[in-house]
Amino acid sequence: MVLPSAVKLSVRFADMNEITLTDREEAIARKAAKLAIEEMSGEFYKKVGKTVVEKALIWIGMLVVGFVIGKGWIVKV
């Protein structure tokens, strides 16, 4: 049953220039596209934000360890 739907899709793409959307269909398509973009960008920024926070915490940790060693609070044995 996959083949007939694939055939329909190829026919639809071939006739794409002749398709007209009603105002309602166009509004639905715009809203769906907007939601998809918001979701994708939200996931991207979550991943980027997580990476930035992790790197910042690593740098802060290295600075604290360097400061503590520099003050002599940790003595090499």
mmCIF file of the N, C-alpha and C atoms, coordinates in Angstrom:
data_MODEL
# 
_entry.id   MODEL 
# 
loop_
_atom_site.group_PDB 
_atom_site.id 
_atom_site.type_symbol 
_atom_site.label_atom_id 
_atom_site.label_alt_id 
_atom_site.label_comp_id 
_atom_site.label_asym_id 
_atom_site.label_entity_id 
_atom_site.label_seq_id 
_atom_site.pdbx_PDB_ins_code 
_atom_site.Cartn_x 
_atom_site.Cartn_y 
_atom_site.Cartn_z 
_atom_site.occupancy 
_atom_site.B_iso_or_equiv 
_atom_site.pdbx_formal_charge 
_atom_site.auth_seq_id 
_atom_site.auth_comp_id 
_atom_site.auth_asym_id 
_atom_site.auth_atom_id 
_atom_site.pdbx_PDB_model_num 
ATOM 1   N N  . MET A 1 1  ? 0.802  -1.195 0.000   1.00 0.00 ? 1  MET A N  1 
ATOM 2   C CA . MET A 1 1  ? 0.000  0.000  0.000   1.00 0.00 ? 1  MET A CA 1 
ATOM 3   C C  . MET A 1 1  ? 0.852  1.271  0.000   1.00 0.00 ? 1  MET A C  1 
ATOM 4   N N  . VAL A 1 2  ? 2.133  1.158  0.232   1.00 0.00 ? 2  VAL A N  1 
ATOM 5   C CA . VAL A 1 2  ? 3.003  2.329  0.250   1.00 0.00 ? 2  VAL A CA 1 
ATOM 6   C C  . VAL A 1 2  ? 3.155  2.914  -1.146  1.00 0.00 ? 2  VAL A C  1 
ATOM 7   N N  . LEU A 1 3  ? 3.186  2.064  -2.138  1.00 0.00 ? 3  LEU A N  1 
ATOM 8   C CA . LEU A 1 3  ? 3.402  2.527  -3.505  1.00 0.00 ? 3  LEU A CA 1 
ATOM 9   C C  . LEU A 1 3  ? 2.330  3.500  -3.993  1.00 0.00 ? 3  LEU A C  1 
ATOM 10  N N  . PRO A 1 4  ? 1.038  3.234  -3.793  1.00 0.00 ? 4  PRO A N  1 
ATOM 11  C CA . PRO A 1 4  ? 0.041  4.203  -4.276  1.00 0.00 ? 4  PRO A CA 1 
ATOM 12  C C  . PRO A 1 4  ? 0.175  5.577  -3.626  1.00 0.00 ? 4  PRO A C  1 
ATOM 13  N N  . SER A 1 5  ? 0.479  5.632  -2.325  1.00 0.00 ? 5  SER A N  1 
ATOM 14  C CA . SER A 1 5  ? 0.626  6.941  -1.707  1.00 0.00 ? 5  SER A CA 1 
ATOM 15  C C  . SER A 1 5  ? 1.854  7.664  -2.251  1.00 0.00 ? 5  SER A C  1 
ATOM 16  N N  . ALA A 1 6  ? 2.928  6.911  -2.535  1.00 0.00 ? 6  ALA A N  1 
ATOM 17  C CA . ALA A 1 6  ? 4.119  7.525  -3.115  1.00 0.00 ? 6  ALA A CA 1 
ATOM 18  C C  . ALA A 1 6  ? 3.804  8.069  -4.503  1.00 0.00 ? 6  ALA A C  1 
ATOM 19  N N  . VAL A 1 7  ? 2.994  7.342  -5.241  1.00 0.00 ? 7  VAL A N  1 
ATOM 20  C CA . VAL A 1 7  ? 2.606  7.794  -6.575  1.00 0.00 ? 7  VAL A CA 1 
ATOM 21  C C  . VAL A 1 7  ? 1.767  9.056  -6.465  1.00 0.00 ? 7  VAL A C  1 
ATOM 22  N N  . LYS A 1 8  ? 0.853  9.096  -5.511  1.00 0.00 ? 8  LYS A N  1 
ATOM 23  C CA . LYS A 1 8  ? 0.031  10.285 -5.317  1.00 0.00 ? 8  LYS A CA 1 
ATOM 24  C C  . LYS A 1 8  ? 0.895  11.486 -4.965  1.00 0.00 ? 8  LYS A C  1 
ATOM 25  N N  . LEU A 1 9  ? 1.893  11.265 -4.116  1.00 0.00 ? 9  LEU A N  1 
ATOM 26  C CA . LEU A 1 9  ? 2.770  12.362 -3.736  1.00 0.00 ? 9  LEU A CA 1 
ATOM 27  C C  . LEU A 1 9  ? 3.527  12.903 -4.938  1.00 0.00 ? 9  LEU A C  1 
ATOM 28  N N  . SER A 1 10 ? 4.030  12.004 -5.776  1.00 0.00 ? 10 SER A N  1 
ATOM 29  C CA . SER A 1 10 ? 4.787  12.479 -6.930  1.00 0.00 ? 10 SER A CA 1 
ATOM 30  C C  . SER A 1 10 ? 3.875  13.233 -7.893  1.00 0.00 ? 10 SER A C  1 
ATOM 31  N N  . VAL A 1 11 ? 2.638  12.806 -8.026  1.00 0.00 ? 11 VAL A N  1 
ATOM 32  C CA . VAL A 1 11 ? 1.691  13.506 -8.890  1.00 0.00 ? 11 VAL A CA 1 
ATOM 33  C C  . VAL A 1 11 ? 1.388  14.876 -8.293  1.00 0.00 ? 11 VAL A C  1 
ATOM 34  N N  . ARG A 1 12 ? 1.217  14.930 -6.973  1.00 0.00 ? 12 ARG A N  1 
ATOM 35  C CA . ARG A 1 12 ? 0.938  16.205 -6.324  1.00 0.00 ? 12 ARG A CA 1 
ATOM 36  C C  . ARG A 1 12 ? 2.095  17.180 -6.520  1.00 0.00 ? 12 ARG A C  1 
ATOM 37  N N  . PHE A 1 13 ? 3.316  16.705 -6.373  1.00 0.00 ? 13 PHE A N  1 
ATOM 38  C CA . PHE A 1 13 ? 4.456  17.599 -6.551  1.00 0.00 ? 13 PHE A CA 1 
ATOM 39  C C  . PHE A 1 13 ? 4.562  18.066 -7.995  1.00 0.00 ? 13 PHE A C  1 
ATOM 40  N N  . ALA A 1 14 ? 4.201  17.211 -8.934  1.00 0.00 ? 14 ALA A N  1 
ATOM 41  C CA . ALA A 1 14 ? 4.260  17.592 -10.339 1.00 0.00 ? 14 ALA A CA 1 
ATOM 42  C C  . ALA A 1 14 ? 3.228  18.680 -10.645 1.00 0.00 ? 14 ALA A C  1 
ATOM 43  N N  . ASP A 1 15 ? 2.082  18.624 -9.982  1.00 0.00 ? 15 ASP A N  1 
ATOM 44  C CA . ASP A 1 15 ? 1.022  19.592 -10.235 1.00 0.00 ? 15 ASP A CA 1 
ATOM 45  C C  . ASP A 1 15 ? 1.005  20.717 -9.201  1.00 0.00 ? 15 ASP A C  1 
ATOM 46  N N  . MET A 1 16 ? 2.092  20.933 -8.476  1.00 0.00 ? 16 MET A N  1 
ATOM 47  C CA . MET A 1 16 ? 2.131  21.885 -7.372  1.00 0.00 ? 16 MET A CA 1 
ATOM 48  C C  . MET A 1 16 ? 1.836  23.310 -7.833  1.00 0.00 ? 16 MET A C  1 
ATOM 49  N N  . ASN A 1 17 ? 2.203  23.668 -9.040  1.00 0.00 ? 17 ASN A N  1 
ATOM 50  C CA . ASN A 1 17 ? 1.990  25.029 -9.516  1.00 0.00 ? 17 ASN A CA 1 
ATOM 51  C C  . ASN A 1 17 ? 0.505  25.352 -9.675  1.00 0.00 ? 17 ASN A C  1 
ATOM 52  N N  . GLU A 1 18 ? -0.334 24.342 -9.834  1.00 0.00 ? 18 GLU A N  1 
ATOM 53  C CA . GLU A 1 18 ? -1.742 24.564 -10.076 1.00 0.00 ? 18 GLU A CA 1 
ATOM 54  C C  . GLU A 1 18 ? -2.572 24.526 -8.793  1.00 0.00 ? 18 GLU A C  1 
ATOM 55  N N  . ILE A 1 19 ? -1.960 24.226 -7.656  1.00 0.00 ? 19 ILE A N  1 
ATOM 56  C CA . ILE A 1 19 ? -2.702 24.109 -6.405  1.00 0.00 ? 19 ILE A CA 1 
ATOM 57  C C  . ILE A 1 19 ? -2.942 25.498 -5.823  1.00 0.00 ? 19 ILE A C  1 
ATOM 58  N N  . THR A 1 20 ? -4.180 25.753 -5.446  1.00 0.00 ? 20 THR A N  1 
ATOM 59  C CA . THR A 1 20 ? -4.508 26.991 -4.745  1.00 0.00 ? 20 THR A CA 1 
ATOM 60  C C  . THR A 1 20 ? -5.079 26.637 -3.387  1.00 0.00 ? 20 THR A C  1 
ATOM 61  N N  . LEU A 1 21 ? -4.693 27.392 -2.385  1.00 0.00 ? 21 LEU A N  1 
ATOM 62  C CA . LEU A 1 21 ? -5.148 27.152 -1.027  1.00 0.00 ? 21 LEU A CA 1 
ATOM 63  C C  . LEU A 1 21 ? -6.207 28.164 -0.644  1.00 0.00 ? 21 LEU A C  1 
ATOM 64  N N  . THR A 1 22 ? -7.152 27.705 0.156   1.00 0.00 ? 22 THR A N  1 
ATOM 65  C CA . THR A 1 22 ? -8.131 28.638 0.692   1.00 0.00 ? 22 THR A CA 1 
ATOM 66  C C  . THR A 1 22 ? -7.451 29.438 1.805   1.00 0.00 ? 22 THR A C  1 
ATOM 67  N N  . ASP A 1 23 ? -8.096 30.498 2.244   1.00 0.00 ? 23 ASP A N  1 
ATOM 68  C CA . ASP A 1 23 ? -7.532 31.310 3.323   1.00 0.00 ? 23 ASP A CA 1 
ATOM 69  C C  . ASP A 1 23 ? -7.336 30.481 4.586   1.00 0.00 ? 23 ASP A C  1 
ATOM 70  N N  . ARG A 1 24 ? -8.294 29.616 4.867   1.00 0.00 ? 24 ARG A N  1 
ATOM 71  C CA . ARG A 1 24 ? -8.206 28.764 6.062   1.00 0.00 ? 24 ARG A CA 1 
ATOM 72  C C  . ARG A 1 24 ? -7.022 27.804 5.957   1.00 0.00 ? 24 ARG A C  1 
ATOM 73  N N  . GLU A 1 25 ? -6.865 27.168 4.803   1.00 0.00 ? 25 GLU A N  1 
ATOM 74  C CA . GLU A 1 25 ? -5.756 26.227 4.605   1.00 0.00 ? 25 GLU A CA 1 
ATOM 75  C C  . GLU A 1 25 ? -4.410 26.947 4.706   1.00 0.00 ? 25 GLU A C  1 
ATOM 76  N N  . GLU A 1 26 ? -4.345 28.136 4.131   1.00 0.00 ? 26 GLU A N  1 
ATOM 77  C CA . GLU A 1 26 ? -3.105 28.900 4.190   1.00 0.00 ? 26 GLU A CA 1 
ATOM 78  C C  . GLU A 1 26 ? -2.775 29.302 5.636   1.00 0.00 ? 26 GLU A C  1 
ATOM 79  N N  . ALA A 1 27 ? -3.803 29.686 6.401   1.00 0.00 ? 27 ALA A N  1 
ATOM 80  C CA . ALA A 1 27 ? -3.597 30.051 7.808   1.00 0.00 ? 27 ALA A CA 1 
ATOM 81  C C  . ALA A 1 27 ? -3.109 28.850 8.608   1.00 0.00 ? 27 ALA A C  1 
ATOM 82  N N  . ILE A 1 28 ? -3.699 27.685 8.340   1.00 0.00 ? 28 ILE A N  1 
ATOM 83  C CA . ILE A 1 28 ? -3.278 26.462 9.030   1.00 0.00 ? 28 ILE A CA 1 
ATOM 84  C C  . ILE A 1 28 ? -1.831 26.129 8.679   1.00 0.00 ? 28 ILE A C  1 
ATOM 85  N N  . ALA A 1 29 ? -1.481 26.244 7.407   1.00 0.00 ? 29 ALA A N  1 
ATOM 86  C CA . ALA A 1 29 ? -0.114 25.941 6.972   1.00 0.00 ? 29 ALA A CA 1 
ATOM 87  C C  . ALA A 1 29 ? 0.888  26.904 7.603   1.00 0.00 ? 29 ALA A C  1 
ATOM 88  N N  . ARG A 1 30 ? 0.541  28.176 7.662   1.00 0.00 ? 30 ARG A N  1 
ATOM 89  C CA . ARG A 1 30 ? 1.441  29.160 8.284   1.00 0.00 ? 30 ARG A CA 1 
ATOM 90  C C  . ARG A 1 30 ? 1.638  28.878 9.771   1.00 0.00 ? 30 ARG A C  1 
ATOM 91  N N  . LYS A 1 31 ? 0.535  28.566 10.456  1.00 0.00 ? 31 LYS A N  1 
ATOM 92  C CA . LYS A 1 31 ? 0.623  28.278 11.888  1.00 0.00 ? 31 LYS A CA 1 
ATOM 93  C C  . LYS A 1 31 ? 1.463  27.021 12.132  1.00 0.00 ? 31 LYS A C  1 
ATOM 94  N N  . ALA A 1 32 ? 1.265  25.991 11.323  1.00 0.00 ? 32 ALA A N  1 
ATOM 95  C CA . ALA A 1 32 ? 2.034  24.755 11.465  1.00 0.00 ? 32 ALA A CA 1 
ATOM 96  C C  . ALA A 1 32 ? 3.521  25.007 11.219  1.00 0.00 ? 32 ALA A C  1 
ATOM 97  N N  . ALA A 1 33 ? 3.828  25.794 10.202  1.00 0.00 ? 33 ALA A N  1 
ATOM 98  C CA . ALA A 1 33 ? 5.223  26.111 9.910   1.00 0.00 ? 33 ALA A CA 1 
ATOM 99  C C  . ALA A 1 33 ? 5.843  26.920 11.048  1.00 0.00 ? 33 ALA A C  1 
ATOM 100 N N  . LYS A 1 34 ? 5.085  27.870 11.577  1.00 0.00 ? 34 LYS A N  1 
ATOM 101 C CA . LYS A 1 34 ? 5.577  28.693 12.681  1.00 0.00 ? 34 LYS A CA 1 
ATOM 102 C C  . LYS A 1 34 ? 5.847  27.847 13.919  1.00 0.00 ? 34 LYS A C  1 
ATOM 103 N N  . LEU A 1 35 ? 4.921  26.940 14.245  1.00 0.00 ? 35 LEU A N  1 
ATOM 104 C CA . LEU A 1 35 ? 5.116  26.063 15.397  1.00 0.00 ? 35 LEU A CA 1 
ATOM 105 C C  . LEU A 1 35 ? 6.321  25.154 15.208  1.00 0.00 ? 35 LEU A C  1 
ATOM 106 N N  . ALA A 1 36 ? 6.506  24.643 14.001  1.00 0.00 ? 36 ALA A N  1 
ATOM 107 C CA . ALA A 1 36 ? 7.649  23.767 13.721  1.00 0.00 ? 36 ALA A CA 1 
ATOM 108 C C  . ALA A 1 36 ? 8.964  24.524 13.893  1.00 0.00 ? 36 ALA A C  1 
ATOM 109 N N  . ILE A 1 37 ? 9.022  25.737 13.403  1.00 0.00 ? 37 ILE A N  1 
ATOM 110 C CA . ILE A 1 37 ? 10.242 26.541 13.530  1.00 0.00 ? 37 ILE A CA 1 
ATOM 111 C C  . ILE A 1 37 ? 10.514 26.872 14.987  1.00 0.00 ? 37 ILE A C  1 
ATOM 112 N N  . GLU A 1 38 ? 9.472  27.243 15.738  1.00 0.00 ? 38 GLU A N  1 
ATOM 113 C CA . GLU A 1 38 ? 9.650  27.559 17.155  1.00 0.00 ? 38 GLU A CA 1 
ATOM 114 C C  . GLU A 1 38 ? 10.156 26.344 17.930  1.00 0.00 ? 38 GLU A C  1 
ATOM 115 N N  . GLU A 1 39 ? 9.616  25.176 17.624  1.00 0.00 ? 39 GLU A N  1 
ATOM 116 C CA . GLU A 1 39 ? 10.035 23.966 18.325  1.00 0.00 ? 39 GLU A CA 1 
ATOM 117 C C  . GLU A 1 39 ? 11.484 23.616 17.995  1.00 0.00 ? 39 GLU A C  1 
ATOM 118 N N  . MET A 1 40 ? 11.841 23.715 16.713  1.00 0.00 ? 40 MET A N  1 
ATOM 119 C CA . MET A 1 40 ? 13.219 23.397 16.313  1.00 0.00 ? 40 MET A CA 1 
ATOM 120 C C  . MET A 1 40 ? 14.202 24.384 16.922  1.00 0.00 ? 40 MET A C  1 
ATOM 121 N N  . SER A 1 41 ? 13.872 25.671 16.889  1.00 0.00 ? 41 SER A N  1 
ATOM 122 C CA . SER A 1 41 ? 14.787 26.665 17.436  1.00 0.00 ? 41 SER A CA 1 
ATOM 123 C C  . SER A 1 41 ? 14.865 26.543 18.951  1.00 0.00 ? 41 SER A C  1 
ATOM 124 N N  . GLY A 1 42 ? 13.754 26.199 19.591  1.00 0.00 ? 42 GLY A N  1 
ATOM 125 C CA . GLY A 1 42 ? 13.763 25.998 21.039  1.00 0.00 ? 42 GLY A CA 1 
ATOM 126 C C  . GLY A 1 42 ? 14.692 24.863 21.433  1.00 0.00 ? 42 GLY A C  1 
ATOM 127 N N  . GLU A 1 43 ? 14.626 23.759 20.711  1.00 0.00 ? 43 GLU A N  1 
ATOM 128 C CA . GLU A 1 43 ? 15.523 22.628 20.989  1.00 0.00 ? 43 GLU A CA 1 
ATOM 129 C C  . GLU A 1 43 ? 16.974 23.017 20.745  1.00 0.00 ? 43 GLU A C  1 
ATOM 130 N N  . PHE A 1 44 ? 17.215 23.760 19.672  1.00 0.00 ? 44 PHE A N  1 
ATOM 131 C CA . PHE A 1 44 ? 18.586 24.186 19.352  1.00 0.00 ? 44 PHE A CA 1 
ATOM 132 C C  . PHE A 1 44 ? 19.145 25.051 20.474  1.00 0.00 ? 44 PHE A C  1 
ATOM 133 N N  . TYR A 1 45 ? 18.364 26.033 20.912  1.00 0.00 ? 45 TYR A N  1 
ATOM 134 C CA . TYR A 1 45 ? 18.850 26.931 21.959  1.00 0.00 ? 45 TYR A CA 1 
ATOM 135 C C  . TYR A 1 45 ? 19.008 26.219 23.290  1.00 0.00 ? 45 TYR A C  1 
ATOM 136 N N  . LYS A 1 46 ? 18.182 25.213 23.564  1.00 0.00 ? 46 LYS A N  1 
ATOM 137 C CA . LYS A 1 46 ? 18.352 24.432 24.785  1.00 0.00 ? 46 LYS A CA 1 
ATOM 138 C C  . LYS A 1 46 ? 19.691 23.706 24.765  1.00 0.00 ? 46 LYS A C  1 
ATOM 139 N N  . LYS A 1 47 ? 20.013 23.096 23.617  1.00 0.00 ? 47 LYS A N  1 
ATOM 140 C CA . LYS A 1 47 ? 21.278 22.367 23.503  1.00 0.00 ? 47 LYS A CA 1 
ATOM 141 C C  . LYS A 1 47 ? 22.462 23.319 23.578  1.00 0.00 ? 47 LYS A C  1 
ATOM 142 N N  . VAL A 1 48 ? 22.375 24.444 22.883  1.00 0.00 ? 48 VAL A N  1 
ATOM 143 C CA . VAL A 1 48 ? 23.457 25.424 22.904  1.00 0.00 ? 48 VAL A CA 1 
ATOM 144 C C  . VAL A 1 48 ? 23.621 25.992 24.304  1.00 0.00 ? 48 VAL A C  1 
ATOM 145 N N  . GLY A 1 49 ? 22.512 26.320 24.949  1.00 0.00 ? 49 GLY A N  1 
ATOM 146 C CA . GLY A 1 49 ? 22.562 26.861 26.309  1.00 0.00 ? 49 GLY A CA 1 
ATOM 147 C C  . GLY A 1 49 ? 23.172 25.882 27.280  1.00 0.00 ? 49 GLY A C  1 
ATOM 148 N N  . LYS A 1 50 ? 22.822 24.617 27.138  1.00 0.00 ? 50 LYS A N  1 
ATOM 149 C CA . LYS A 1 50 ? 23.375 23.583 28.014  1.00 0.00 ? 50 LYS A CA 1 
ATOM 150 C C  . LYS A 1 50 ? 24.885 23.491 27.827  1.00 0.00 ? 50 LYS A C  1 
ATOM 151 N N  . THR A 1 51 ? 25.341 23.531 26.602  1.00 0.00 ? 51 THR A N  1 
ATOM 152 C CA . THR A 1 51 ? 26.772 23.456 26.312  1.00 0.00 ? 51 THR A CA 1 
ATOM 153 C C  . THR A 1 51 ? 27.499 24.663 26.875  1.00 0.00 ? 51 THR A C  1 
ATOM 154 N N  . VAL A 1 52 ? 26.928 25.843 26.709  1.00 0.00 ? 52 VAL A N  1 
ATOM 155 C CA . VAL A 1 52 ? 27.555 27.067 27.213  1.00 0.00 ? 52 VAL A CA 1 
ATOM 156 C C  . VAL A 1 52 ? 27.649 27.027 28.736  1.00 0.00 ? 52 VAL A C  1 
ATOM 157 N N  . VAL A 1 53 ? 26.597 26.595 29.392  1.00 0.00 ? 53 VAL A N  1 
ATOM 158 C CA . VAL A 1 53 ? 26.604 26.513 30.853  1.00 0.00 ? 53 VAL A CA 1 
ATOM 159 C C  . VAL A 1 53 ? 27.640 25.497 31.319  1.00 0.00 ? 53 VAL A C  1 
ATOM 160 N N  . GLU A 1 54 ? 27.711 24.357 30.664  1.00 0.00 ? 54 GLU A N  1 
ATOM 161 C CA . GLU A 1 54 ? 28.701 23.346 31.040  1.00 0.00 ? 54 GLU A CA 1 
ATOM 162 C C  . GLU A 1 54 ? 30.119 23.900 30.905  1.00 0.00 ? 54 GLU A C  1 
ATOM 163 N N  . LYS A 1 55 ? 30.389 24.567 29.806  1.00 0.00 ? 55 LYS A N  1 
ATOM 164 C CA . LYS A 1 55 ? 31.737 25.118 29.599  1.00 0.00 ? 55 LYS A CA 1 
ATOM 165 C C  . LYS A 1 55 ? 32.037 26.221 30.619  1.00 0.00 ? 55 LYS A C  1 
ATOM 166 N N  . ALA A 1 56 ? 31.047 27.046 30.927  1.00 0.00 ? 56 ALA A N  1 
ATOM 167 C CA . ALA A 1 56 ? 31.246 28.106 31.918  1.00 0.00 ? 56 ALA A CA 1 
ATOM 168 C C  . ALA A 1 56 ? 31.555 27.496 33.284  1.00 0.00 ? 56 ALA A C  1 
ATOM 169 N N  . LEU A 1 57 ? 30.838 26.447 33.655  1.00 0.00 ? 57 LEU A N  1 
ATOM 170 C CA . LEU A 1 57 ? 31.089 25.802 34.943  1.00 0.00 ? 57 LEU A CA 1 
ATOM 171 C C  . LEU A 1 57 ? 32.474 25.153 34.988  1.00 0.00 ? 57 LEU A C  1 
ATOM 172 N N  . ILE A 1 58 ? 32.907 24.599 33.889  1.00 0.00 ? 58 ILE A N  1 
ATOM 173 C CA . ILE A 1 58 ? 34.258 24.021 33.828  1.00 0.00 ? 58 ILE A CA 1 
ATOM 174 C C  . ILE A 1 58 ? 35.298 25.118 34.048  1.00 0.00 ? 58 ILE A C  1 
ATOM 175 N N  . TRP A 1 59 ? 35.129 26.252 33.368  1.00 0.00 ? 59 TRP A N  1 
ATOM 176 C CA . TRP A 1 59 ? 36.083 27.360 33.524  1.00 0.00 ? 59 TRP A CA 1 
ATOM 177 C C  . TRP A 1 59 ? 36.067 27.903 34.951  1.00 0.00 ? 59 TRP A C  1 
ATOM 178 N N  . ILE A 1 60 ? 34.889 28.040 35.529  1.00 0.00 ? 60 ILE A N  1 
ATOM 179 C CA . ILE A 1 60 ? 34.792 28.534 36.910  1.00 0.00 ? 60 ILE A CA 1 
ATOM 180 C C  . ILE A 1 60 ? 35.484 27.561 37.855  1.00 0.00 ? 60 ILE A C  1 
ATOM 181 N N  . GLY A 1 61 ? 35.271 26.272 37.642  1.00 0.00 ? 61 GLY A N  1 
ATOM 182 C CA . GLY A 1 61 ? 35.936 25.255 38.465  1.00 0.00 ? 61 GLY A CA 1 
ATOM 183 C C  . GLY A 1 61 ? 37.449 25.323 38.348  1.00 0.00 ? 61 GLY A C  1 
ATOM 184 N N  . MET A 1 62 ? 37.938 25.504 37.122  1.00 0.00 ? 62 MET A N  1 
ATOM 185 C CA . MET A 1 62 ? 39.397 25.603 36.931  1.00 0.00 ? 62 MET A CA 1 
ATOM 186 C C  . MET A 1 62 ? 39.944 26.850 37.610  1.00 0.00 ? 62 MET A C  1 
ATOM 187 N N  . LEU A 1 63 ? 39.231 27.960 37.522  1.00 0.00 ? 63 LEU A N  1 
ATOM 188 C CA . LEU A 1 63 ? 39.682 29.190 38.171  1.00 0.00 ? 63 LEU A CA 1 
ATOM 189 C C  . LEU A 1 63 ? 39.698 29.048 39.691  1.00 0.00 ? 63 LEU A C  1 
ATOM 190 N N  . VAL A 1 64 ? 38.690 28.413 40.241  1.00 0.00 ? 64 VAL A N  1 
ATOM 191 C CA . VAL A 1 64 ? 38.632 28.211 41.693  1.00 0.00 ? 64 VAL A CA 1 
ATOM 192 C C  . VAL A 1 64 ? 39.777 27.322 42.152  1.00 0.00 ? 64 VAL A C  1 
ATOM 193 N N  . VAL A 1 65 ? 40.019 26.244 41.444  1.00 0.00 ? 65 VAL A N  1 
ATOM 194 C CA . VAL A 1 65 ? 41.129 25.348 41.809  1.00 0.00 ? 65 VAL A CA 1 
ATOM 195 C C  . VAL A 1 65 ? 42.453 26.095 41.699  1.00 0.00 ? 65 VAL A C  1 
ATOM 196 N N  . GLY A 1 66 ? 42.642 26.865 40.646  1.00 0.00 ? 66 GLY A N  1 
ATOM 197 C CA . GLY A 1 66 ? 43.874 27.647 40.495  1.00 0.00 ? 66 GLY A CA 1 
ATOM 198 C C  . GLY A 1 66 ? 44.040 28.665 41.611  1.00 0.00 ? 66 GLY A C  1 
ATOM 199 N N  . PHE A 1 67 ? 42.952 29.326 41.978  1.00 0.00 ? 67 PHE A N  1 
ATOM 200 C CA . PHE A 1 67 ? 42.991 30.311 43.058  1.00 0.00 ? 67 PHE A CA 1 
ATOM 201 C C  . PHE A 1 67 ? 43.345 29.646 44.388  1.00 0.00 ? 67 PHE A C  1 
ATOM 202 N N  . VAL A 1 68 ? 42.710 28.525 44.669  1.00 0.00 ? 68 VAL A N  1 
ATOM 203 C CA . VAL A 1 68 ? 42.952 27.809 45.929  1.00 0.00 ? 68 VAL A CA 1 
ATOM 204 C C  . VAL A 1 68 ? 44.394 27.311 45.994  1.00 0.00 ? 68 VAL A C  1 
ATOM 205 N N  . ILE A 1 69 ? 44.911 26.792 44.917  1.00 0.00 ? 69 ILE A N  1 
ATOM 206 C CA . ILE A 1 69 ? 46.304 26.330 44.892  1.00 0.00 ? 69 ILE A CA 1 
ATOM 207 C C  . ILE A 1 69 ? 47.242 27.530 45.016  1.00 0.00 ? 69 ILE A C  1 
ATOM 208 N N  . GLY A 1 70 ? 46.902 28.629 44.340  1.00 0.00 ? 70 GLY A N  1 
ATOM 209 C CA . GLY A 1 70 ? 47.733 29.838 44.412  1.00 0.00 ? 70 GLY A CA 1 
ATOM 210 C C  . GLY A 1 70 ? 47.791 30.423 45.814  1.00 0.00 ? 70 GLY A C  1 
ATOM 211 N N  . LYS A 1 71 ? 46.723 30.337 46.557  1.00 0.00 ? 71 LYS A N  1 
ATOM 212 C CA . LYS A 1 71 ? 46.686 30.843 47.938  1.00 0.00 ? 71 LYS A CA 1 
ATOM 213 C C  . LYS A 1 71 ? 47.392 29.898 48.914  1.00 0.00 ? 71 LYS A C  1 
ATOM 214 N N  . GLY A 1 72 ? 47.690 28.690 48.465  1.00 0.00 ? 72 GLY A N  1 
ATOM 215 C CA . GLY A 1 72 ? 48.364 27.740 49.329  1.00 0.00 ? 72 GLY A CA 1 
ATOM 216 C C  . GLY A 1 72 ? 47.412 26.974 50.218  1.00 0.00 ? 72 GLY A C  1 
ATOM 217 N N  . TRP A 1 73 ? 46.142 27.047 49.961  1.00 0.00 ? 73 TRP A N  1 
ATOM 218 C CA . TRP A 1 73 ? 45.172 26.338 50.783  1.00 0.00 ? 73 TRP A CA 1 
ATOM 219 C C  . TRP A 1 73 ? 45.212 24.821 50.518  1.00 0.00 ? 73 TRP A C  1 
ATOM 220 N N  . ILE A 1 74 ? 45.697 24.445 49.335  1.00 0.00 ? 74 ILE A N  1 
ATOM 221 C CA . ILE A 1 74 ? 45.899 23.036 49.023  1.00 0.00 ? 74 ILE A CA 1 
ATOM 222 C C  . ILE A 1 74 ? 47.407 22.834 48.891  1.00 0.00 ? 74 ILE A C  1 
ATOM 223 N N  . VAL A 1 75 ? 47.942 21.934 49.673  1.00 0.00 ? 75 VAL A N  1 
ATOM 224 C CA . VAL A 1 75 ? 49.382 21.687 49.685  1.00 0.00 ? 75 VAL A CA 1 
ATOM 225 C C  . VAL A 1 75 ? 49.659 20.395 48.972  1.00 0.00 ? 75 VAL A C  1 
ATOM 226 N N  . LYS A 1 76 ? 50.648 20.441 48.069  1.00 0.00 ? 76 LYS A N  1 
ATOM 227 C CA . LYS A 1 76 ? 51.055 19.232 47.354  1.00 0.00 ? 76 LYS A CA 1 
ATOM 228 C C  . LYS A 1 76 ? 51.774 18.318 48.349  1.00 0.00 ? 76 LYS A C  1 
ATOM 229 N N  . VAL A 1 77 ? 51.435 17.047 48.307  1.00 0.00 ? 77 VAL A N  1 
ATOM 230 C CA . VAL A 1 77 ? 52.052 16.087 49.230  1.00 0.00 ? 77 VAL A CA 1 
ATOM 231 C C  . VAL A 1 77 ? 53.130 15.315 48.532  1.00 0.00 ? 77 VAL A C  1 
# 
